[in-house]
């Protein structure tokens, strides 16, 4: 469902490389975790995936659709939740979700049931009539997740989605991600929380300095890099330790 080939992106007129020739595939029904230190290239990769950044080189296919050549067709396939919720503060939560439903052409009958189900799931039913400006950070994050899920996307792309959520909402999100993949949807998310990635993901990718170091199930990473009892946290720290070669 996600095919990245030769992806490269730099900033400051090419002087600051963020992603260097990234090749990565994610299958239909897969729950894929994207890990890396701050500044490793995770968010840049995700923003290229969803069409917010134009790559310097390479291609991105979502469900076989080229993101650059057919952007509207590609964007209809996915839901996107950035690391910082971007919402219209003067709208109520309900009006914002109605706007998103219009963008994705969710018909009136389907949207009513879908909004009600998501509001119940994320405990936002009583808050949807209030203005977004009055929401806490956690409530904004939940509304952003609801918007990403509203059209039941084939692909869900999330950047640090658990940050800011309370334990109950975080559990709900993890269960939602699992359920999507059980139904054949694809989830691609970045996180700094190693325990979440270790328990949740079918495969994890580790990126550092813009280069993909590994993309494999945890058991395979253990066999090739750290021993059968190594935690994902230990593997991650060893693989991204820039001083390891000097010791």
C-alpha atoms as one frame of an Amber mdcrd trajectory, in Angstrom:
protein
   0.000   0.000   0.000   2.945   2.340   0.558   5.925   2.286  -1.796   8.789
   4.745  -1.324  11.630   4.669  -3.828  14.798   6.752  -3.726  13.217   9.474
  -1.582  15.503  12.437  -0.917  14.724  15.773   0.692  17.025  18.586   1.833
  16.502  21.986   3.401  18.333  25.301   3.131  18.881  25.001  -0.640  20.270
  21.509  -0.378  22.765  22.213   2.385  20.865  20.295   5.084  19.905  16.768
   3.978  16.912  15.378   5.875  16.188  12.151   3.974  18.757  10.369   1.809
  17.634   7.915  -0.859  14.981   6.194   1.257  13.515   2.917  -0.057  10.646
   1.406   1.909   7.535  -0.709   1.296   4.594  -1.236   3.642   2.070  -3.955
   2.857  -1.709  -3.894   2.951  -2.912  -4.737   6.455   0.432  -3.944   8.070
   0.943  -1.886  11.216   4.297  -0.175  10.666   6.169   1.875  13.265   8.704
   4.493  12.161  11.381   5.222  14.759  14.297   7.609  14.940  15.993  10.251
  17.092  14.941  13.885  16.864  15.971  15.271  13.494  16.398  11.820  11.948
  13.986  12.490   9.068  10.756  10.924  10.343   8.458  13.927  10.057   9.995
  14.972   6.751   9.261  11.506   5.358   5.679  11.610   6.600   5.087  15.084
   5.178   6.325  13.927   1.786   4.038  10.903   2.036   0.964  13.080   2.539
   1.967  15.704  -0.027   2.853  18.543   2.345   6.466  18.593   1.138   7.818
  18.169  -2.362  10.732  15.715  -2.508  13.994  16.590  -4.240  14.093  13.104
  -5.744  12.262   9.788  -5.641   8.662   8.639  -5.821   5.912   7.850  -3.336
   3.032   5.560  -4.270  -0.007   5.116  -2.019  -2.205   2.264  -3.139  -0.403
   2.420  -6.452  -1.165   6.141  -6.881   1.711   8.593  -7.352   1.361  11.314
  -4.697   2.921  14.002  -6.909   1.214  13.114 -10.201  -2.260  12.420  -8.800
  -2.374  14.262  -5.469  -6.155  14.389  -4.995  -6.592  10.714  -5.828  -3.774
   9.807  -3.425  -5.117  12.017  -0.627  -8.543  10.383  -0.860  -6.886   7.123
   0.223  -5.401   8.216   3.537  -6.148   9.878   6.834  -3.440  12.113   8.314
  -2.821  13.232  11.873   0.220  15.513  12.364   2.256  15.788  15.540   0.575
  19.114  16.361  -3.184  19.285  15.714  -4.029  21.850  13.015  -7.669  22.828
  13.516 -10.027  25.737  12.880 -10.418  27.184  16.354 -13.551  29.235  15.667
 -15.463  26.141  14.597 -17.149  23.778  16.991 -15.840  20.235  16.997 -18.990
  19.051  15.218 -18.704  21.706  12.515 -15.025  20.863  11.957 -15.880  17.184
  11.471 -18.671  18.202   9.104 -16.162  20.208   7.097 -13.794  17.229   6.910
 -16.684  14.980   5.868 -17.465  17.430   3.054 -13.837  17.406   1.900 -13.845
  13.604   1.691 -17.398  13.488   0.264 -18.786  11.347   3.057 -22.550  11.258
   2.486 -24.883  12.674   5.115 -26.301   9.340   6.269 -22.879   7.749   6.730
 -21.284  10.766   8.411 -23.875  11.008  11.192 -23.267   7.439  12.277 -19.536
   7.713  11.803 -19.229  10.913  13.882 -21.387   9.429  16.640 -19.312   6.235
  16.728 -15.986   8.082  16.846 -17.244  10.575  19.441 -18.291   7.673  21.663
 -15.020   5.845  21.094 -12.843   8.839  22.001 -15.181  10.201  24.711 -15.818
  13.439  22.827 -19.619  13.309  22.535 -20.274  16.097  25.049 -17.481  18.301
  23.671 -18.409  18.447  19.987 -20.794  21.359  20.481 -18.030  23.493  22.015
 -15.571  25.643  20.082 -12.198  24.116  19.274 -10.581  27.155  20.925 -11.835
  25.894  24.287 -10.287  22.426  23.873  -7.299  21.149  25.812  -4.344  19.765
  23.862  -5.553  16.217  24.442  -9.043  17.058  23.154  -7.562  18.673  20.052
  -5.492  15.558  19.455  -8.578  13.389  19.736 -10.515  15.605  17.326  -7.615
  15.441  14.869  -7.632  11.637  15.106 -11.389  11.534  14.589 -11.001  13.678
  11.480  -8.316  11.342  10.133 -10.560   8.316  10.708 -13.837   9.850   9.568
 -13.780   8.573   5.973 -12.519   5.101   7.002  -9.270   5.486   5.029  -7.334
   2.710   3.356  -4.138   4.116   4.880  -3.723   5.900   8.220  -0.596   8.047
   8.600   0.180   9.407  12.067   3.047  11.494  13.432   3.586  10.913  17.172
  -0.141  10.283  17.687   0.003   9.198  21.334   1.739  12.339  22.643  -0.780
  14.403  24.599  -3.361  11.644  24.986  -4.487  10.434  28.385  -4.062   6.694
  29.103  -7.632   5.791  28.143  -7.459   7.672  24.824  -4.036   6.176  24.094
  -5.440   2.681  24.682  -8.404   3.471  22.427  -6.113   4.659  19.662  -3.960
   1.531  19.870  -7.041  -0.680  19.692  -8.307   1.369  16.731  -5.022   0.931
  14.893  -5.099  -2.828  15.469  -8.700  -3.023  14.292  -7.919  -1.113  11.106
  -5.162  -3.564  10.234  -7.378  -6.544  11.012  -9.776  -5.122   8.426  -7.022
  -4.882   5.828  -6.189  -1.211   6.279  -2.578  -0.016   6.570  -1.174   2.068
   9.424   2.126   3.989   9.244   3.021   5.933  12.375   6.045   7.521  13.975
   6.704   7.336  17.687   9.366   7.857  20.339   7.611   5.444  22.697   9.523
   2.192  22.269   7.147   0.108  24.383   4.212   1.042  22.143   6.084   0.135
  18.974   7.353  -3.114  20.498   3.887  -4.313  21.529   1.908  -2.970  18.592
   3.837  -3.172  15.335   4.130  -5.910  12.743   7.367  -4.261  11.597   9.435
  -1.283  12.632  11.689   0.968  10.590  14.612   2.776  12.199  15.937   5.926
  10.559  18.943   8.024  11.578  20.509  11.009   9.826  18.044  10.535   6.979
  19.085   6.944   6.252  16.976   3.856   6.873  18.993   1.525   9.093  16.476
  -1.322   9.266  12.880  -2.251   8.451  11.899  -5.616   9.882   9.829  -7.458
  12.504  11.248  -7.221  16.004  12.266 -10.888  16.059  14.335 -10.392  12.930
  16.006  -7.314  14.376  16.888  -9.325  17.464  18.456 -12.091  15.394  20.538
  -9.717  13.291  21.438  -7.011  15.770  20.916  -7.680  19.437  20.171 -11.185
  20.627  16.883 -12.942  21.292  16.163 -11.144  24.562  16.989  -7.609  23.441
  14.242  -5.016  23.857  13.372  -2.666  21.035  14.671   0.182  23.177  18.081
  -1.492  23.463  18.203  -2.271  19.743  17.215   1.283  18.891  19.852   2.822
  21.151  22.597   0.592  19.787  21.667   1.147  16.147  21.408   4.935  16.475
  24.501   5.407  18.682  26.735   7.639  16.580  29.695   6.939  18.855  29.388
   3.146  18.708  32.007   2.800  16.002  34.523   4.841  17.961  34.484   2.593
  21.016
